[in-house]
Amino acid sequence: MLAATARAAGDLDLAEECVQEAYVAALGAWTRDGVPDKPGAWLTAIARRRALDVLRRRQVLRTKLPLLVEPEAVEADESDEVAVPDDRLRLVFTCCHPALAREAQVALTLRLVCGVSTADIARAFLVAESTMAARVTRAKKKISAARIPYRVPDTAELPERLDAVLSVVHLLFTTGHTAPTGVDLVRADLVDRAVHLARMLHELMPDEPEVSGLLALLLLTDARRATRTDEQGRLLRLEDQDRSCWDRTAIGEGHRLVVEALRTGRAGRYALHAAIASLHAHAPSYAATDWPQIVRLYDALLAHWPSPVVALNRAVAVSMVDGPAAALAEVDALAADPRLAGYHYLPAIRADLLRQLDRRSEAAQAYRAALAQVDNDPERDFLTTRLTELT
């Protein structure tokens, strides 16, 4: 609906308003007359018609709006010849417009297409919510002021948008895998949506190693979903999870995709990240994991993606190879990075390392710092339990 209306309106704000008005209209009409045979087509037709009415009132020249001619009531996009067959993935590609800054593309798409809140997008980008809200607003204004056409890209245009699309799907999955807020550890709707998008993307671009890598990463990570909490919903660490209950079908598929991506010689951040996940998935136990190889893969990943979050995850692997003291030195160095301010995993990991070193009072202080920053109930309960064990 949003894609079709945005193309007709040439204005995302107007398109959003018209889509919302269409839902309001449906509440009245469908209550009175029943749900139509094609509710999606009905809603889209109403939203586009309202957008066209607004455009007429603004007296915008028809020559500047090629979609100004009002169509018959047909289902959105079914008559269009498009390069992307999946509706939601099509809209992701549409919103990842290269005229916008990369972060604006990803943030705008997560907000409009995926329904991720501005606060959660801000957490994913390690910035303040107000900063992210301003970025989304500026992106919308640029689209409107520059009259950037929002249309479905053709096949030749897909590669230049691919990296942003991969980021959208990965961040959508990450937001669902460990929900930033709420009573549940996992938002299954977001995880399933991300996996679906990754599968559709792999069908569309099967020869792209980073597409294979992303799908592999999602499958290998989500394979542990059923074991990440106990029957009471309490968080279980990777070392405490029942590996016999992991989804072996997903792990097998993910591993094949990793191998496929690595063999191309063009593996990037997602394929390397997936290779790390594959080592975890195939290890017989936490202690028996090939930690030296994981550290080497993190080194390669940092070369492709110099993220402080990746460096923090690498420190955990370093603790298994060189001990907690070596890892603590790396974590303390990362604490100076302003991008990790407010990132609760930094003090949480630091607390665990201090605990292993029997520096109990410092560990307790670090757990309190993590608790002050976490908003997810299962993680909060886990950290509270860890703190209680020290005091």
C-alpha positions as CSV (number, residue, x, y, z in Angstrom):
1,M,0.0,0.0,0.0
2,L,2.7,2.5,1.0
3,A,4.8,1.7,-2.1
4,A,1.9,2.2,-4.5
5,T,0.7,5.3,-2.8
6,A,4.1,6.8,-2.5
7,R,4.7,6.4,-6.2
8,A,1.4,8.1,-7.0
9,A,1.9,10.9,-4.5
10,G,5.7,11.5,-4.8
11,D,5.6,12.3,-1.1
12,L,6.2,9.9,1.7
13,D,4.5,12.0,4.3
14,L,1.4,12.4,2.2
15,A,1.5,8.6,1.3
16,E,1.6,7.7,5.0
17,E,-1.4,10.0,5.8
18,C,-3.4,8.5,2.9
19,V,-2.7,5.0,4.0
20,Q,-3.9,5.8,7.5
21,E,-7.0,7.4,6.1
22,A,-7.7,4.3,4.0
23,Y,-7.7,2.2,7.2
24,V,-10.1,4.6,8.9
25,A,-12.3,4.4,5.8
26,A,-12.2,0.6,5.9
27,L,-13.3,0.5,9.6
28,G,-16.6,2.1,8.5
29,A,-17.2,0.6,5.1
30,W,-16.2,-3.0,6.1
31,T,-18.3,-2.9,9.2
32,R,-21.3,-1.8,7.1
33,D,-20.7,-3.8,3.9
34,G,-18.4,-6.7,5.0
35,V,-14.8,-7.3,4.0
36,P,-14.2,-7.2,0.3
37,D,-12.8,-10.1,-1.7
38,K,-9.5,-8.3,-2.2
39,P,-9.0,-6.1,0.9
40,G,-5.5,-5.2,-0.1
41,A,-6.7,-3.8,-3.5
42,W,-9.5,-2.0,-1.8
43,L,-7.2,-0.3,0.7
44,T,-4.7,0.6,-1.9
45,A,-7.2,2.0,-4.3
46,I,-8.6,4.3,-1.5
47,A,-5.2,5.4,-0.4
48,R,-4.1,6.3,-3.9
49,R,-7.3,8.0,-4.7
50,R,-7.0,10.2,-1.7
51,A,-3.4,11.0,-2.6
52,L,-4.5,12.0,-6.1
53,D,-7.2,14.2,-4.7
54,V,-4.7,16.1,-2.6
55,L,-2.4,16.5,-5.6
56,R,-5.2,17.9,-7.7
57,R,-6.0,20.4,-4.9
58,R,-2.4,21.5,-5.0
59,Q,-2.6,21.9,-8.7
60,V,0.6,20.0,-9.4
61,L,1.2,19.7,-13.2
62,R,0.4,16.3,-14.6
63,T,3.7,16.3,-16.5
64,K,5.6,16.2,-13.3
65,L,3.6,13.3,-11.9
66,P,3.4,10.4,-14.4
67,L,1.2,8.4,-12.1
68,L,-1.4,11.1,-11.7
69,V,-4.0,9.2,-13.9
70,E,-6.3,7.4,-11.5
71,P,-6.3,3.7,-12.2
72,E,-9.2,1.3,-12.0
73,A,-9.5,-0.6,-8.7
74,V,-6.8,-3.2,-9.2
75,E,-4.6,-4.9,-6.7
76,A,-1.5,-2.9,-6.0
77,D,1.6,-3.6,-8.2
78,E,0.2,-6.8,-9.7
79,S,0.2,-5.3,-13.2
80,D,3.6,-3.7,-12.8
81,E,6.7,-5.4,-14.4
82,V,9.0,-5.4,-11.5
83,A,12.4,-6.9,-10.8
84,V,11.5,-7.9,-7.2
85,P,8.6,-10.5,-6.9
86,D,8.0,-10.3,-3.1
87,D,5.8,-7.4,-2.0
88,R,7.6,-6.5,1.2
89,L,11.1,-7.0,-0.2
90,R,10.1,-4.8,-3.2
91,L,9.2,-2.0,-0.8
92,V,12.5,-2.4,1.1
93,F,14.4,-1.9,-2.2
94,T,12.2,1.0,-3.1
95,C,12.8,2.8,0.2
96,C,16.6,2.2,0.1
97,H,17.0,5.0,-2.4
98,P,20.6,5.9,-3.2
99,A,19.9,9.6,-3.2
100,L,19.6,9.4,0.6
101,A,22.5,8.9,3.0
102,R,23.1,5.3,3.8
103,E,22.0,5.5,7.4
104,A,18.9,7.5,6.4
105,Q,18.0,4.8,3.9
106,V,18.2,2.0,6.5
107,A,16.5,4.0,9.3
108,L,13.7,5.2,7.1
109,T,13.1,1.7,5.7
110,L,13.1,0.1,9.2
111,R,10.6,2.7,10.4
112,L,8.2,2.7,7.4
113,V,8.4,-0.8,6.1
114,C,9.3,-2.9,9.0
115,G,7.4,-1.1,11.8
116,V,10.5,-0.8,14.1
117,S,10.1,2.0,16.6
118,T,12.4,5.0,16.3
119,A,13.8,4.2,19.8
120,D,14.7,0.7,18.8
121,I,16.3,1.9,15.5
122,A,18.4,4.4,17.6
123,R,19.6,1.5,19.8
124,A,20.6,-0.4,16.7
125,F,22.7,2.5,15.5
126,L,24.1,3.3,18.9
127,V,22.7,6.9,18.9
128,A,20.2,8.9,20.9
129,E,16.5,8.5,20.0
130,S,16.3,12.3,19.3
131,T,19.2,12.0,16.9
132,M,17.5,9.1,15.0
133,A,14.2,10.9,14.9
134,A,15.9,13.9,13.3
135,R,17.6,11.7,10.7
136,V,14.3,10.1,9.7
137,T,12.6,13.6,9.5
138,R,15.4,15.0,7.4
139,A,15.2,12.0,5.1
140,K,11.5,12.6,4.5
141,K,12.0,16.3,3.9
142,K,14.8,15.6,1.4
143,I,12.5,13.2,-0.5
144,S,9.8,15.8,-0.6
145,A,12.0,18.9,-1.4
146,A,14.1,17.1,-4.0
147,R,11.1,15.3,-5.5
148,I,13.0,12.1,-5.4
149,P,10.8,9.6,-7.3
150,Y,9.8,6.6,-5.2
151,R,9.5,3.8,-7.7
152,V,10.4,0.1,-7.8
153,P,14.0,-0.2,-9.1
154,D,14.7,-2.3,-12.1
155,T,17.1,-5.2,-12.2
156,A,20.1,-3.0,-13.1
157,E,19.5,-0.8,-10.1
158,L,19.4,-3.5,-7.5
159,P,23.2,-4.0,-6.9
160,E,23.7,-0.3,-5.8
161,R,20.9,-0.7,-3.2
162,L,21.9,-4.2,-2.0
163,D,24.1,-3.2,0.9
164,A,21.5,-1.0,2.4
165,V,18.9,-3.7,2.0
166,L,21.1,-6.3,3.7
167,S,21.5,-3.9,6.6
168,V,17.8,-3.4,6.9
169,V,17.2,-7.2,7.0
170,H,20.0,-7.8,9.5
171,L,18.9,-5.0,11.8
172,L,15.3,-6.2,11.6
173,F,16.4,-9.6,12.7
174,T,18.7,-8.3,15.4
175,T,15.8,-6.2,16.9
176,G,13.6,-9.3,17.0
177,H,16.3,-11.8,18.1
178,T,16.8,-9.8,21.4
179,A,14.0,-7.3,21.8
180,P,15.3,-4.0,23.1
181,T,12.3,-3.6,25.4
182,G,9.3,-5.6,26.6
183,V,8.6,-8.8,28.6
184,D,9.8,-11.3,26.0
185,L,13.4,-12.0,24.9
186,V,12.4,-12.6,21.3
187,R,10.0,-10.8,19.0
188,A,9.2,-13.8,16.8
189,D,7.2,-11.7,14.3
190,L,10.3,-9.6,13.4
191,V,12.6,-12.6,13.3
192,D,10.3,-14.5,11.0
193,R,9.8,-11.5,8.8
194,A,13.6,-11.0,8.5
195,V,14.2,-14.7,7.6
196,H,11.5,-14.5,5.0
197,L,13.0,-11.4,3.5
198,A,16.5,-13.0,3.5
199,R,15.1,-16.1,1.7
200,M,13.3,-14.0,-0.9
201,L,16.5,-12.0,-1.4
202,H,18.5,-15.2,-1.9
203,E,16.0,-16.4,-4.5
204,L,16.4,-13.1,-6.3
205,M,20.2,-12.9,-6.1
206,P,21.5,-16.4,-5.5
207,D,25.0,-15.6,-6.8
208,E,25.7,-12.8,-4.3
209,P,27.9,-14.2,-1.5
210,E,26.8,-11.6,1.1
211,V,23.1,-12.5,0.4
212,S,24.0,-16.2,1.1
213,G,26.0,-15.1,4.1
214,L,23.1,-13.1,5.6
215,L,20.6,-15.9,5.2
216,A,23.1,-18.3,6.7
217,L,23.7,-16.0,9.7
218,L,20.0,-15.6,10.4
219,L,19.3,-19.4,10.1
220,L,22.3,-20.4,12.3
221,T,21.5,-17.8,14.9
222,D,17.7,-18.5,15.0
223,A,18.4,-22.2,15.3
224,R,18.9,-21.7,19.0
225,R,15.6,-19.8,19.6
226,A,13.8,-22.6,21.5
227,T,16.7,-22.9,24.0
228,R,17.5,-19.3,24.8
229,T,15.1,-19.2,27.7
230,D,13.8,-21.8,30.2
231,E,10.2,-22.8,30.8
232,Q,9.8,-19.7,33.0
233,G,11.1,-17.4,30.3
234,R,14.4,-16.8,32.1
235,L,17.4,-16.1,29.9
236,L,19.9,-18.9,29.4
237,R,23.5,-18.2,28.4
238,L,24.9,-19.9,25.3
239,E,27.0,-22.3,27.5
240,D,23.8,-23.4,29.4
241,Q,21.6,-24.1,26.4
242,D,20.6,-27.6,25.5
243,R,22.3,-28.1,22.1
244,S,20.4,-31.3,21.4
245,C,17.3,-29.0,21.0
246,W,18.8,-26.7,18.4
247,D,17.3,-26.8,14.9
248,R,19.7,-29.1,13.1
249,T,17.9,-28.6,9.7
250,A,18.4,-24.8,9.9
251,I,22.0,-25.4,11.0
252,G,22.7,-27.7,8.1
253,E,21.2,-25.2,5.6
254,G,23.1,-22.3,7.1
255,H,26.4,-24.2,7.0
256,R,26.0,-25.0,3.4
257,L,25.3,-21.4,2.6
258,V,28.4,-20.3,4.5
259,V,30.6,-22.7,2.5
260,E,28.9,-21.5,-0.7
261,A,29.7,-17.9,0.2
262,L,33.3,-18.4,1.4
263,R,34.2,-20.4,-1.8
264,T,33.5,-17.4,-3.9
265,G,36.5,-15.6,-2.4
266,R,34.3,-12.5,-2.1
267,A,33.0,-13.1,1.5
268,G,32.2,-9.9,3.4
269,R,30.8,-9.0,6.8
270,Y,27.7,-11.3,6.7
271,A,29.5,-14.4,5.4
272,L,32.3,-14.0,8.0
273,H,29.8,-13.4,10.8
274,A,27.9,-16.5,9.6
275,A,31.1,-18.5,9.7
276,I,31.5,-17.6,13.4
277,A,27.8,-18.6,14.0
278,S,28.5,-21.9,12.2
279,L,31.4,-22.7,14.5
280,H,29.3,-22.1,17.5
281,A,26.4,-24.2,16.1
282,H,28.7,-27.2,15.3
283,A,30.7,-27.2,18.6
284,P,29.8,-30.1,20.9
285,S,29.9,-27.8,23.9
286,Y,30.7,-24.2,24.8
287,A,34.1,-25.2,26.2
288,A,34.9,-27.3,23.1
289,T,34.2,-24.5,20.7
290,D,37.1,-23.7,18.3
291,W,37.8,-20.3,20.1
292,P,41.1,-19.6,18.4
293,Q,39.4,-19.9,15.0
294,I,36.6,-17.7,16.2
295,V,39.1,-15.0,17.2
296,R,40.7,-15.2,13.8
297,L,37.3,-14.8,12.1
298,Y,36.5,-11.8,14.3
299,D,39.8,-10.3,13.2
300,A,38.8,-10.7,9.6
301,L,35.3,-9.4,10.3
302,L,36.7,-6.3,12.0
303,A,38.7,-5.6,8.8
304,H,35.4,-5.6,6.8
305,W,33.3,-4.0,9.5
306,P,35.2,-1.9,12.1
307,S,32.3,-1.9,14.6
308,P,32.9,-1.5,18.4
309,V,30.1,-4.1,18.9
310,V,32.1,-6.6,16.8
311,A,35.2,-5.7,18.9
312,L,33.3,-6.3,22.1
313,N,32.1,-9.7,20.9
314,R,35.6,-10.5,19.9
315,A,36.7,-9.8,23.5
316,V,34.4,-12.6,24.7
317,A,36.2,-15.0,22.4
318,V,39.6,-13.7,23.6
319,S,38.6,-14.5,27.2
320,M,38.2,-18.2,26.2
321,V,41.7,-18.2,24.5
322,D,43.9,-15.9,26.6
323,G,41.8,-15.6,29.8
324,P,39.6,-13.0,31.4
325,A,42.3,-10.6,32.2
326,A,43.3,-10.2,28.6
327,A,39.7,-9.8,27.6
328,L,39.1,-7.2,30.3
329,A,41.9,-5.0,29.0
330,E,40.2,-5.0,25.6
331,V,36.8,-4.2,27.1
332,D,38.2,-1.4,29.2
333,A,39.8,0.1,26.1
334,L,36.4,-0.1,24.2
335,A,34.7,1.8,27.1
336,A,36.3,4.9,25.8
337,D,34.4,4.6,22.5
338,P,31.4,7.1,22.8
339,R,29.4,4.9,20.4
340,L,29.1,2.3,23.2
341,A,27.8,4.8,25.8
342,G,24.5,3.4,27.0
343,Y,25.2,0.0,25.4
344,H,24.4,-2.3,28.3
345,Y,26.3,-5.3,26.9
346,L,29.6,-3.5,27.6
347,P,29.2,-3.3,31.4
348,A,27.5,-6.7,31.4
349,I,30.4,-8.4,29.7
350,R,32.9,-6.4,31.9
351,A,31.0,-7.6,35.0
352,D,31.3,-11.3,33.9
353,L,35.0,-10.9,33.3
354,L,35.5,-9.2,36.7
355,R,33.5,-12.0,38.3
356,Q,35.8,-14.6,36.8
357,L,38.7,-12.7,38.2
358,D,37.1,-12.8,41.6
359,R,36.9,-9.0,41.7
360,R,33.4,-9.2,43.2
361,S,32.8,-5.6,44.3
362,E,33.9,-4.2,40.9
363,A,31.7,-6.9,39.2
364,A,28.7,-5.9,41.2
365,Q,29.2,-2.2,40.3
366,A,29.4,-3.2,36.6
367,Y,26.2,-5.3,36.9
368,R,24.5,-2.2,38.4
369,A,25.7,-0.1,35.5
370,A,24.3,-2.7,33.0
371,L,21.0,-2.8,34.9
372,A,20.6,1.0,34.6
373,Q,20.7,0.7,30.8
374,V,18.7,-2.4,30.0
375,D,15.0,-2.3,29.2
376,N,14.3,-6.0,28.3
377,D,12.7,-7.9,31.2
378,P,14.5,-11.3,30.7
379,E,17.9,-9.6,30.4
380,R,17.1,-7.4,33.4
381,D,16.1,-10.5,35.5
382,F,19.3,-12.3,34.4
383,L,21.5,-9.4,35.4
384,T,19.6,-9.0,38.7
385,T,20.2,-12.7,39.5
386,R,23.9,-12.4,38.7
387,L,24.2,-9.3,40.9
388,T,22.3,-11.0,43.8
389,E,24.8,-14.0,43.6
390,L,27.6,-11.5,44.4
391,T,26.0,-9.7,47.3
